[in-house]
Amino acid sequence: MAEPGRDRLDLKSKVPEAVVRASTLTEQVYLKLREGLLLGVWKPGEKLTARALSRTLGVSLTPAREAITRLATEGAISVSETRMYSIPELDRAQYEEITRIRLQLEPMAAAMAARNASDALVERLDDINEGLKARILAEDFDEGLRLDSEFHLSVYDAAGSAVLRRLIDTLWLQIGPTRTRLLPEYRRKLIGYENHRNVIEALQHRDETAAQRAMHRDLTEGANAIISVLV
């Protein structure tokens, strides 16, 4: 049986430039595992072992173990008293706290992206968003979530601030898996898709205020839908 998210974690598949540039195999595995956490490849509470990760990525145990340990040190992976690793499970209070911080940072990044937006970025975001709609209509919610994440992180990249992106990534590493709790009923309404269209329109017109407002609304509505199912 294939490991969860295998097609999205294969080191030979489409990978970010940072993974390609990584100087060591351990660094490549770390960046790919980190990407999987950002995109919600794993679900909250899912066990993570070096052996399974090494099989998924086709590497030896050592780089897989070192990558997991590094992310655990960064707080992105939970460690039990018996040294078992798992994907963090956030409760309602934790998710609400992270959401409050996200609502300060991510709309700011969207406004900065509007200032820097190129026609190529607008076209790329539109392609991602239409792909998101197609996957939701096809009931492929896992791929839909990946595209939703890709949309947001592409906007934040366009802000052009490495410091802001690192702060956002720190939060996304914690909430990425919990975003899988978003119910199909919410996704089928295409609320995120419509909110993304508003973000794209704001970027197209280089309207920083509208971009900030549209991103704030998208985050708020999505977070409220997730919080409603958390305890």
PAVEX-232710 format. One record per atom (N, C-alpha, C): x, y, z; residue in three letters. Coordinates in steps of 0.001 Angstrom, whole numbers, padded with zeros to 6 digits, always signed. Layout:
# PAVEX-232710
XYZALA
...
//
This chain:
# PAVEX-232710
+000852-001198+000000MET
+000000+000000+000000MET
+000885+001243+000000MET
+000537+002226-000826ALA
+001336+003452-000896ALA
+001207+004249+000388ALA
+002283+004910+000754GLU
+002248+005754+001939GLU
+001414+006994+001658GLU
+000778+007589+002694PRO
-000014+008794+002494PRO
+000809+009897+001841PRO
+000230+010523+000812GLY
+000881+011664+000192GLY
+002107+011332-000628GLY
+002314+010029-000969ARG
+003540+009634-001649ARG
+003764+010421-002927ARG
+002698+010588-003740ASP
+002869+011263-005019ASP
+003285+012710-004847ASP
+002992+013283-003683ARG
+003349+014682-003462ARG
+004680+014830-002736ARG
+005285+013714-002348LEU
+006533+013803-001603LEU
+007709+013169-002323LEU
+007483+012569-003472ASP
+008558+011955-004229ASP
+009613+013007-004565ASP
+010858+012752-004185LEU
+011922+013722-004439LEU
+012153+013939-005929LEU
+011722+012997-006758LYS
+011929+013126-008193LYS
+010762+013828-008879LYS
+009688+014078-008143SER
+008539+014767-008717SER
+008781+016264-008678SER
+007752+017054-009029LYS
+007896+018508-009029LYS
+008288+018980-007633LYS
+009403+019676-007539VAL
+009871+020133-006239VAL
+010228+021602-006317VAL
+010123+022318-005200PRO
+010507+023724-005183PRO
+011995+023876-005474PRO
+012383+025044-005981GLU
+013790+025287-006286GLU
+014664+025102-005059GLU
+014134+025439-003882ALA
+014922+025299-002656ALA
+015332+023853-002431ALA
+014455+022909-002790VAL
+014783+021498-002622VAL
+015878+021098-003598VAL
+015766+021574-004828VAL
+016766+021253-005837VAL
+018135+021783-005428VAL
+018166+022985-004820ARG
+019430+023620-004456ARG
+020031+023058-003168ARG
+019244+022295-002399ALA
+019725+021798-001109ALA
+021012+021004-001295ALA
+021985+021272-000420SER
+023320+020712-000602SER
+023440+019276-000122SER
+022567+018827+000760THR
+022659+017468+001277THR
+021321+016754+001127THR
+021382+015427+001160LEU
+020156+014642+001065LEU
+019255+014908+002262LEU
+019848+015061+003446THR
+019058+015364+004639THR
+018292+016669+004457THR
+018948+017673+003876GLU
+018291+018958+003646GLU
+017149+018809+002643GLU
+017354+017998+001607GLN
+016290+017766+000627GLN
+015079+017107+001284GLN
+015339+016094+002112VAL
+014244+015397+002790VAL
+013533+016350+003748VAL
+014307+017148+004469TYR
+013727+018128+005395TYR
+012796+019086+004653TYR
+013261+019633+003530LEU
+012460+020602+002789LEU
+011211+019957+002194LEU
+011331+018715+001742LYS
+010176+018035+001167LYS
+009155+017682+002250LYS
+009641+017239+003406LEU
+008753+016943+004529LEU
+008068+018221+005006LEU
+008828+019287+005064ARG
+008290+020587+005471ARG
+007196+021040+004503ARG
+007453+020843+003214GLU
+006457+021195+002203GLU
+005175+020387+002410GLU
+005330+019095+002727GLY
+004162+018255+002962GLY
+003333+018732+004137GLY
+003999+019213+005183LEU
+003283+019751+006341LEU
+002558+021039+005977LEU
+003206+021891+005194LEU
+002579+023143+004773LEU
+001330+022885+003935LEU
+001388+021856+003098LEU
+000296+021582+002165LEU
-000774+020670+002744LEU
-000571+020180+003964GLY
-001584+019330+004580GLY
-001611+017914+004035GLY
-000434+017365+003671VAL
-000370+015994+003170VAL
-000806+015000+004250VAL
-000435+015291+005509TRP
-000805+014410+006615TRP
-001969+014983+007409TRP
-002697+014109+008055LYS
-003826+014522+008882LYS
-003406+014585+010348LYS
-004072+015409+011153PRO
-003731+015528+012576PRO
-003766+014176+013278PRO
-002751+013923+014093GLY
-002687+012683+014853GLY
-002040+011528+014114GLY
-001784+011692+012822GLU
-001184+010612+012037GLU
+000251+010361+012490GLU
+000608+009091+012645LYS
+001955+008727+013075LYS
+002943+008936+011928LYS
+004147+009328+012287LEU
+005186+009584+011298LEU
+006451+008865+011740LEU
+006934+007956+010912THR
+008147+007214+011253THR
+009208+007434+010190THR
+010455+007345+010622ALA
+011563+007500+009685ALA
+011534+006393+008639ALA
+011132+005193+009045ARG
+011098+004077+008104ARG
+010078+004326+006992ARG
+008877+004778+007369ALA
+007845+005047+006361ALA
+008263+006196+005450ALA
+008845+007243+006040LEU
+009271+008393+005240LEU
+010396+008003+004289LEU
+011313+007166+004756SER
+012424+006738+003898SER
+011902+005928+002715SER
+010876+005094+002949ARG
+010280+004334+001844ARG
+009582+005269+000863ARG
+008863+006246+001402THR
+008124+007179+000558THR
+009053+007952-000372THR
+010179+008399+000167LEU
+011093+009240-000601LEU
+012225+008458-001257LEU
+012315+007176-000952GLY
+013367+006372-001559GLY
+014751+006729-001066GLY
+014863+007022+000241VAL
+016157+007367+000831VAL
+016425+006432+002007VAL
+017631+006523+002552SER
+017980+005690+003700SER
+017334+006249+004968SER
+017444+005498+006047LEU
+016822+005902+007304LEU
+017441+007169+007891LEU
+018741+007338+007740THR
+019423+008451+008416THR
+018894+009827+008014THR
+018836+010180+006724PRO
+018307+011510+006383PRO
+016841+011678+006767PRO
+016065+010593+006689ALA
+014653+010677+007082ALA
+014543+010956+008575ALA
+015334+010244+009369ARG
+015301+010431+010820ARG
+015768+011836+011200ARG
+016818+012317+010556GLU
+017348+013646+010871GLU
+016355+014747+010498GLU
+015648+014565+009382ALA
+014664+015566+008954ALA
+013497+015629+009935ALA
+013017+014466+010371ILE
+011913+014425+011335ILE
+012335+015068+012652ILE
+013535+014736+013111THR
+014029+015290+014376THR
+014139+016809+014302THR
+014605+017310+013173ARG
+014755+018763+013010ARG
+013400+019462+013063ARG
+012400+018896+012392LEU
+011076+019515+012400LEU
+010408+019382+013765LEU
+010721+018315+014482ALA
+010201+018172+015843ALA
+010799+019247+016743ALA
+012078+019529+016555THR
+012743+020581+017326THR
+012110+021940+017043THR
+011648+022131+015809GLU
+011019+023390+015419GLU
+009550+023457+015842GLU
+009030+022374+016424GLY
+007653+022365+016897GLY
+006626+022003+015849GLY
+007077+021587+014659ALA
+006144+021252+013585ALA
+005643+019817+013682ALA
+006344+018982+014460ILE
+005969+017583+014655ILE
+005970+017305+016153ILE
+004972+016565+016622SER
+004869+016249+018047SER
+005729+015033+018390SER
+006269+015041+019606VAL
+007078+013924+020092VAL
+006514+013466+021431VAL
+006232+012167+021540SER
+005705+011630+022794SER
+006851+011305+023747SER
+006503+010933+024978GLU
+007522+010575+025962GLU
+008303+009340+025534GLU
+007699+008518+024685THR
+008372+007310+024202THR
+009073+007548+022870THR
+009233+008828+022507ARG
+009932+009231+021286ARG
+009204+008804+020021ARG
+007878+008728+020086MET
+007076+008469+018899MET
+006689+009815+018285MET
+006797+009906+016969TYR
+006505+011159+016279TYR
+005116+011104+015643TYR
+004424+012237+015675SER
+003096+012296+015068SER
+002804+013725+014618SER
+001773+013853+013799ILE
+001351+015161+013308ILE
+000532+015842+014409ILE
+000844+017086+014754PRO
+000156+017760+015863PRO
-001361+017845+015664PRO
-002083+017707+016763GLU
-003533+017896+016769GLU
-003838+019173+017542GLU
-004352+020169+016856LEU
-004677+021434+017503LEU
-006108+021408+018017LEU
-006320+021950+019214ASP
-007689+022095+019696ASP
-008226+023460+019263ASP
-009465+023732+019618ARG
-010109+024969+019168ARG
-009361+026213+019637ARG
-008951+026234+020907ALA
-008274+027412+021455ALA
-006952+027663+020733ALA
-006214+026599+020449GLN
-004936+026750+019759GLN
-005137+027267+018337GLN
-006130+026708+017648TYR
-006372+027139+016272TYR
-006849+028591+016233TYR
-007681+028971+017194GLU
-008155+030355+017253GLU
-006993+031317+017497GLU
-006072+030931+018374GLU
-004929+031799+018665GLU
-004061+031987+017425GLU
-003774+030886+016727ILE
-002963+030981+015518ILE
-003687+031792+014451ILE
-005002+031622+014359THR
-005779+032372+013371THR
-005698+033872+013625THR
-005751+034276+014882ARG
-005654+035711+015196ARG
-004327+036284+014703ARG
-003271+035520+014833ILE
-001962+035987+014362ILE
-001922+035986+012838ILE
-002475+034938+012230ARG
-002510+034870+010764ARG
-003257+036062+010174ARG
-004319+036485+010847LEU
-005122+037597+010333LEU
-004367+038925+010372LEU
-003293+038974+011125GLN
-002437+040158+011118GLN
-001397+040079+010001GLN
-000874+038883+009764LEU
+000255+038734+008848LEU
-000151+038503+007392LEU
-001103+037609+007169GLU
-001383+037192+005794GLU
-002108+038250+004959GLU
-003075+038990+005508PRO
-003626+040102+004725PRO
-002565+041161+004412PRO
-001629+041369+005341MET
-000525+042298+005079MET
+000297+041812+003889MET
+000562+040507+003853ALA
+001321+039942+002737ALA
+000563+040103+001424ALA
-000760+039942+001465ALA
-001566+040112+000251ALA
-001492+041548-000258ALA
-001524+042510+000667ALA
-001414+043918+000273ALA
-000055+044195-000364ALA
+000992+043630+000213MET
+002332+043806-000346MET
+002439+043137-001710MET
+001761+041994-001867ALA
+001765+041302-003155ALA
+001079+042144-004221ALA
+000008+042855-003834ALA
-000694+043721-004787ALA
+000231+044821-005288ALA
+001076+045297-004402ARG
+002026+046345-004773ARG
+003027+045827-005805ARG
+003355+044528-005698ASN
+004387+043945-006557ASN
+003831+043096-007694ASN
+002512+042953-007771ALA
+001902+041959-008661ALA
+002251+042179-010129ALA
+002577+041084-010796SER
+002831+041102-012235SER
+001673+040412-012947SER
+001583+040625-014243ASP
+000548+039947-015020ASP
+000745+038433-014967ASP
+002004+038007-014932ALA
+002295+036572-014874ALA
+001780+035965-013573ALA
+001925+036696-012466LEU
+001426+036206-011181LEU
-000086+036082-011211LEU
-000759+037102-011721VAL
-002222+037080-011788VAL
-002696+035892-012620VAL
-002037+035661-013740GLU
-002412+034539-014604GLU
-002180+033205-013901GLU
-001063+033096-013203ARG
-000754+031849-012498ARG
-001761+031584-011385ARG
-002100+032613-010620LEU
-003072+032452-009540LEU
-004442+032066-010089LEU
-004802+032642-011225ASP
-006082+032300-011843ASP
-006094+030835-012268ASP
-004982+030355-012818ASP
-004885+028947-013218ASP
-005008+028028-012000ASP
-004322+028388-010916ILE
-004394+027581-009692ILE
-005824+027547-009167ILE
-006478+028708-009168ASN
-007828+028792-008615ASN
-008834+028016-009455ASN
-008687+028070-010775GLU
-009588+027293-011629GLU
-009335+025796-011445GLU
-008071+025436-011230GLY
-007764+024041-010928GLY
-008390+023609-009619GLY
-008371+024514-008631LEU
-009011+024254-007338LEU
-010500+023973-007523LEU
-011158+024813-008305LYS
-012591+024626-008553LYS
-012859+023272-009210LYS
-012043+022927-010195ALA
-012231+021662-010911ALA
-012072+020470-009978ALA
-011080+020519-009080ARG
-010851+019392-008169ARG
-011980+019279-007152ARG
-012517+020410-006695ILE
-013634+020359-005747ILE
-014867+019768-006421ILE
-015149+020201-007642LEU
-016308+019675-008365LEU
-016149+018182-008640LEU
-014894+017733-008734ALA
-014622+016310-008951ALA
-014545+015547-007624ALA
-014799+016240-006514GLU
-014762+015642-005172GLU
-013357+015170-004788GLU
-012345+015732-005417ASP
-010953+015416-005072ASP
-010490+016477-004074ASP
-010906+016318-002824PHE
-010677+017363-001834PHE
-009218+017447-001383PHE
-008492+016338-001427ASP
-007077+016380-001053ASP
-006289+017259-002022ASP
-006508+017047-003316GLU
-005819+017871-004307GLU
-006331+019308-004252GLU
-007610+019468-003946GLY
-008159+020814-003794GLY
-007475+021567-002670GLY
-007218+020874-001561LEU
-006534+021509-000437LEU
-005110+021885-000820LEU
-004439+021008-001567ARG
-003073+021313-001996ARG
-003054+022567-002867ARG
-004024+022681-003773LEU
-004081+023848-004651LEU
-004444+025108-003867LEU
-005307+024963-002869ASP
-005644+026107-002015ASP
-004385+026607-001305ASP
-003598+025673-000782SER
-002351+026047-000115SER
-001389+026705-001097SER
-001292+026132-002296GLU
-000397+026688-003311GLU
-000807+028115-003667GLU
-002104+028358-003741PHE
-002598+029706-004041PHE
-002116+030696-002981PHE
-002381+030368-001721HIS
-002023+031282-000637HIS
-000518+031522-000572HIS
+000251+030456-000623LEU
+001696+030600-000476LEU
+002310+031324-001670LEU
+001692+031207-002842SER
+002168+031952-004013SER
+001934+033450-003828SER
+000792+033800-003246VAL
+000519+035214-002950VAL
+001551+035745-001962VAL
+001827+034967-000923TYR
+002750+035436+000113TYR
+004180+035531-000420TYR
+004537+034646-001334ASP
+005845+034753-001984ASP
+005962+036082-002725ASP
+004856+036477-003370ALA
+004858+037697-004180ALA
+004985+038955-003334ALA
+004795+038830-002019ALA
+004967+039994-001144ALA
+006416+040464-001153ALA
+007328+039542-001453GLY
+008733+039920-001569GLY
+009444+040142-000252GLY
+008897+039592+000831SER
+009509+039751+002151SER
+009866+038385+002717SER
+011155+038086+002776ALA
+011598+036799+003310ALA
+011244+036663+004787ALA
+011320+037769+005525VAL
+011004+037739+006957VAL
+009533+037400+007169VAL
+008658+038078+006430LEU
+007224+037835+006570LEU
+006876+036413+006154LEU
+007487+035933+005083ARG
+007206+034571+004622ARG
+007633+033544+005663ARG
+008765+033759+006325ARG
+009204+032819+007364ARG
+008221+032790+008527ARG
+007713+033950+008909LEU
+006737+034007+009997LEU
+005453+033267+009616LEU
+004998+033485+008394ILE
+003786+032811+007919ILE
+004007+031304+007858ILE
+005165+030890+007352ASP
+005463+029459+007269ASP
+005455+028801+008645ASP
+005967+029501+009643THR
+005984+028956+011001THR
+004573+028628+011469THR
+003623+029490+011144LEU
+002230+029257+011520LEU
+001605+028157+010671LEU
+001918+028154+009381TRP
+001342+027147+008484TRP
+001848+025747+008806TRP
+003074+025630+009280LEU
+003581+024321+009675LEU
+002743+023737+010807LEU
+002177+024614+011624GLN
+001349+024157+012743GLN
-000089+023871+012320GLN
-000622+024672+011396ILE
-002043+024528+011061ILE
-002292+023743+009774ILE
-001229+023492+008983GLY
-001401+022793+007709GLY
-002211+021509+007824GLY
-001816+020589+008722PRO
-002585+019342+008853PRO
-004027+019558+009314PRO
-004254+020520+010207THR
-005605+020754+010726THR
-006529+021302+009650THR
-005973+021914+008612ARG
-006801+022416+007516ARG
-007520+021281+006783ARG
-007042+020045+006960THR
-007729+018907+006338THR
-009088+018654+006988THR
-009349+019302+008129ARG
-010634+019127+008817ARG
-011766+019915+008149ARG
-011426+020730+007171LEU
-012447+021520+006488LEU
-013448+020574+005832LEU
-014711+020706+006197LEU
-015727+019750+005763LEU
-016036+019875+004272LEU
-016333+018749+003616PRO
-016703+018773+002196PRO
-017882+019705+001913PRO
-018826+019788+002869GLU
-019993+020646+002659GLU
-019580+022098+002448GLU
-018572+022545+003190TYR
-018075+023914+003032TYR
-017357+024059+001693TYR
-016539+023091+001358ARG
-015755+023181+000125ARG
-016652+023200-001105ARG
-017722+022394-001071ARG
-018611+022311-002238ARG
-019289+023645-002540ARG
-019384+024512-001560LYS
-019996+025827-001786LYS
-019073+026767-002561LYS
-017817+026350-002748LEU
-016826+027128-003504LEU
-016599+028518-002906LEU
-016731+028609-001587ILE
-016527+029896-000918ILE
-015081+030355-001071ILE
-014149+029428-000859GLY
-012741+029776-001012GLY
-012414+030200-002432GLY
-012973+029491-003401TYR
-012750+029829-004811TYR
-013203+031259-005104TYR
-014388+031622-004630GLU
-014911+032969-004877GLU
-014068+034024-004155GLU
-013647+033726-002935ASN
-012782+034664-002215ASN
-011452+034846-002942ASN
-010937+033766-003492HIS
-009689+033852-004256HIS
-009860+034741-005484HIS
-011014+034659-006116ARG
-011265+035511-007283ARG
-011188+036983-006896ARG
-011675+037300-005699ASN
-011595+038684-005226ASN
-010147+039096-004967ASN
-009358+038161-004435VAL
-007931+038443-004227VAL
-007257+038696-005568VAL
-007536+037838-006542ILE
-006924+037975-007869ILE
-007297+039308-008507ILE
-008563+039680-008402GLU
-009010+040954-008981GLU
-008283+042131-008334GLU
-008105+042055-007015ALA
-007398+043128-006313ALA
-005941+043207-006766ALA
-005311+042056-006945LEU
-003922+042044-007415LEU
-003832+042581-008839LEU
-004800+042215-009649GLN
-004808+042665-011045GLN
-004877+044183-011136GLN
-005607+044799-010200HIS
-005752+046255-010199HIS
-004742+046941-009278HIS
-003817+046142-008733ARG
-002782+046670-007821ARG
-003419+047433-006655ARG
-004551+046917-006181ASP
-005315+047563-005108ASP
-004947+046896-003776ASP
-004062+047528-003024GLU
-003560+046934-001790GLU
-004662+046765-000743GLU
-005519+047767-000616THR
-006592+047707+000382THR
-007566+046577+000075THR
-007949+046458-001190ALA
-008884+045404-001583ALA
-008257+044025-001404ALA
-006967+043900-001698ALA
-006282+042616-001533ALA
-006242+042220-000060ALA
-005945+043189+000784GLN
-005896+042926+002224GLN
-007270+042507+002741GLN
-008300+043207+002295ARG
-009663+042913+002738ARG
-010120+041537+002242ARG
-009819+041220+000982ALA
-010244+039938+000409ALA
-009552+038767+001098ALA
-008267+038924+001396MET
-007547+037844+002071MET
-008044+037671+003497MET
-008332+038775+004167HIS
-008854+038705+005534HIS
-010179+037940+005549HIS
-011031+038218+004586ARG
-012323+037532+004524ARG
-012140+036041+004255ARG
-011244+035707+003333ASP
-011014+034299+003008ASP
-010506+033533+004225ASP
-009542+034107+004925LEU
-008993+033445+006110LEU
-010050+033299+007197LEU
-010822+034351+007411THR
-011829+034337+008473THR
-012887+033270+008221THR
-013399+033219+007003GLU
-014466+032264+006698GLU
-013952+030826+006751GLU
-012768+030598+006203GLY
-012206+029251+006241GLY
-011889+028806+007658GLY
-011294+029706+008442ALA
-010939+029370+009825ALA
-012182+029092+010659ALA
-013222+029892+010482ASN
-014458+029669+011241ASN
-015063+028306+010930ASN
-014972+027895+009666ALA
-015507+026586+009282ALA
-014718+025458+009942ALA
-013407+025631+010067ILE
-012579+024612+010719ILE
-012797+024622+012228ILE
-012818+025814+012811ILE
-012995+025936+014264ILE
-014314+025305+014709ILE
-015320+025367+013860SER
-016636+024829+014229SER
-016620+023317+014450SER
-015600+022621+013917VAL
-015547+021165+014094VAL
-014477+020750+015104VAL
-013758+021728+015665LEU
-012738+021422+016666LEU
-013334+021491+018067LEU
-012677+020831+019010VAL
-013159+020850+020399VAL
-012076+021414+021302VAL
//
